[in-house]
């Protein structure tokens, strides 16, 4: 079996009494050309290990297991796991983890990385896509070579957004701190079952071997706090947003050293400027004692 047809998918869903949940973002790919395109775009070979998140009904899983040396799928829905057992029973290089990816210990990738190039290829559940991406980038740092992800176009544009765009936010800066980001192509709703109401995008993330090597952030926890606080109220200036963390004069001095005006807003800063600002505030700013939310 190379592909599941739409008729077969409906029959399997009926067999296990599975009901699609729009709130969970359960829309599954079934278009053969797109499935092939995803595998080709990810440059899979018999030297590739693939971690697939949200294996769903197994259509992408089938193709991945034919292109790659080994595939581990993660699926949290018990009924979908029954479908996957039936669809992939004769694929000896496919292994299923029944559980929540956010609770999966990724240290097992260390063993796979000794033998393969490790890639993540996934049609992510849109409801928790950003949580999954951040989890993979943080916990999979140094273990994952490339990520190829299908997600809502609006979220993809936020992740890939350059400075001085309305779409830029804390998510943009944090993801770009970990990885180079590229939107590869858009995907219409008609290739999914059931059809979502939004257009999707296929995104490539190429993690840096070490974010510190590239951006020289001295305190990552502080860096992330500054970024999140900086974007907390997008209509306010960066200076006003950071007053809850640092003395106002320390912020003004740091902005001056970066040749940034006191009226600058968070979306105007480049990743390098965020890193430099964080380092300067760490060294020269005095954090308030008020508790952080």
N, C-alpha and C positions, 0 to 999 in steps of 0.2 A: 504493500500500500504506500503510494507516494504522497497522495493528498487525500484529505477528507472533502467530499463534496458538501454543498450546503444541505442537501437532502440527508446525507449521512450524519451530519452534525445535529440536525433536528431530531433524527431518529435516536441518536445516542442520548441526547438531552431528555427525550421522552422516556427512554428505557430506565434511566436512573432517577427520574422525577426531579430533574434539575430545572430550577427557574432562574432566569437571568436577572441580575440585580443591577439596575442603572446606578443606584447609589454607590455601589462598589466599583463601578466602571467596568463591568464585565461585558466587553465587546470583543469578539474573537475574529482573527484574520482568516479568510478562506480563499482569497484570490490567488490562484497558482502563480501568475506572473509576478505579483508583488512578493510572495513568499520566496521565490527564487531570487528576486532582486535583492531582498534583505540579506540572504546568505552570501550572494556574490559581493555585495557591498561590504560586508564584514570580512571579506578575504579569508574565509574559512578553508582549512585544509586538514589533512591527516596529522598535522602538527598542532592542531587547535583543540583546546579544552574550552567548552562553553558552559557558562552558568546562565540558565534561563529562569527568569522570575515571572511567575504567573503563567504557568504552562497551559492553563485553560483546558481546551479540549484536545490539544496535542497536534494541531495542524502545523504550527511552526516547529514544534518539537520533532516531528517526523522528518522535516527537511534538514534541520540542524544535525540530527543523528546520521544523516546520509552524507553531509558535507564534512563534518568534524570527526576527530578521533574519539571524543568522549563528551557526553552531554549530561549535566546534572540539572534537572528541573526542580523548581520549588513551587508548590501549590498548596494553598491553605484550605481550599474548599474540599470537604470530604467526598462529596458526590463527583466533583470533577476528577479527583484522584482515582475514582472507580473507572471513569471514562478513559483516563490516561493508561490505566492498567490494561484495558481492552485494546486501545489503539496501538500501544507501543510494546506489547508483550513479546514481539519477535525482533525487537531492536536491542541487541545485547550490549550496545555501548550507551544506552540511555538509562539513567538512574534517577529515581524520584525521591525527593524529600517532601514529606507531608508536614507542612508547618508554615509559620509566618517568617518571611525573609528577615524581618527586623529583629527576630529572635534567634536567627541562625548564626552560629559561630563560624566566621569565615576563615579561621585558621587552617581548615582542611585544604585551602587553596595553596598553602606552602608546599604541600606534597605534589600537587598537580603542576605547580610552576617549575619544578625540577625536571619535568618531562615534556611539558607543553607550553605554548603561548596561551595565556589565560585571557578569555574574552567573556564579556557579558553581552548577551543578545536577548532582548526582551520587548514584548508588548506590555508595557507597564499598566497596572490598574490606575486610572487617572486620579482617583480620590486620594491616593497616598503616594503618588509618583515622586513628589519632591522629597518626602521623608526617605523613600527608598534610595534615591540618588545620593543624598547626603550621607546616608548610612554606608553605602557602598564605597564612596570616595574616602570616608574617614576610616572605616574598619578594613577596607580592602587596599589601603595605601601600601604600595610596594608589592602587592600580590596580583593586582589586575592590570593587564597591559592595555586593553581597550574596552570601551563600552559603546554599544550600539542600541539605542533606546527609542521606542515608539511612545510618544506622549502627546498630549493636547498641544496644538500649535501655539496657543497663547502662552503656555508655560515654557515651551521651547524658546520662544522669542524673548521671554524674560531672562532665561538662563544665558542665552547667547548675547544679550544686549550690551553694546559698547557704551562708554560714557556719553553723557549729554543727550540721552534718549529718555523719553517718558517711561519706557518699559524697564529701565534699569532699576534694580532694587537690591536689597541685601542678598537675595538668592543669587543674583548675577555675580556679585563680588565673591561670595563664598564658594560657589561652584568653580568660578574662573581662578580662584586661588589654588584649587586642587588640580585643575585640568584645562587643557586647551579645548575649546568648544566649537563645533561646526554643525550647522543645520544642513543636512544632505538633501532632503527632498520632502515635499508635502504629500499627504495621503488623504484622499477624499473619503467621506463616510461610507460610500457604497461598497467598499471592499471588506467591511466588517459585518458580523452577524452577532447580535442585532445591530442595526446602524446607529452610531452615536449622532448627536446633533451638531457636533463640532468637527472641524478639519483637524487632522493630526499631522505631526512632523516626525521625521526620522532623524535622530540626533547622534552625532559621534562625539564621545569624550575621550581624550587622550591624556591620561593622568601623568603629571610630572613625577619624576622619580622621587623628588622631595620638594614640596612647596617652598621650604626654607632656602633651598639652593637658589631658587629663582627670585624670590621676593624678600628674603632676609628678614622675616618677621621674628622678633625676639621673644614674643609672648603670644602664642596662638589664641589662648583663651581670651586674653584682653583684646586682641585683634578682632575676634568674632563679636565680642560684646560691643566694641566701638562701632563696628559696621551695622549691627542690628539696631543699636540706639540711634545711629546717624540717619537711618531710613525710617525711624519710628513714626515721625510726622513729616511726610514728604513736602508739605507746604511751608515748613519752617526751614530756616537756615541750619547748616551743619553746626554752627556755633551754638545756637539755641538748643538743638537736640542733645548736644554733648554736655551741657551744663549739669545734667544730672549725674555725670560721672567724674567730671574734672572741674577744677577752678577755672573761671572764665578767662583770667589773664594767661593761664598756661595754654589754653586752647588758642587764644589770639596769637600768642607768641609762636606756637607750632604752625599755624596757618601762614603767618608772616614769613617764617623760614622756608616754607614751601612756595612762597610767592602767590598765595591764594588769598582772595579778598575775604573779609569777614562775612560778606553776604553770600558766599558760595554755598551751594546746596549739595546734598550727598550724591546725587546722580551725576554730578559734574566731575567727580574725582576718578582718575584711573586707578587700576589695581595697585600700581607701584606707589601712587600718592597715598592710598589707604595704608599701605605697609609702612611708609616713611612716617606718616602721621601717627600711627600706632606706636612706633618705636620712640618718637619724640615725646609723646604723652606719657609713655612708660617711664622714660628717664626724667622728664621735667615736670610732669603734672602730678598734682596731689588728688587722689580719688577721695570723694566724699564718703562718709561713713554710713550713709543711708542704705538700707537693704535694697537689693536688686530684684526686680520682678521677673 
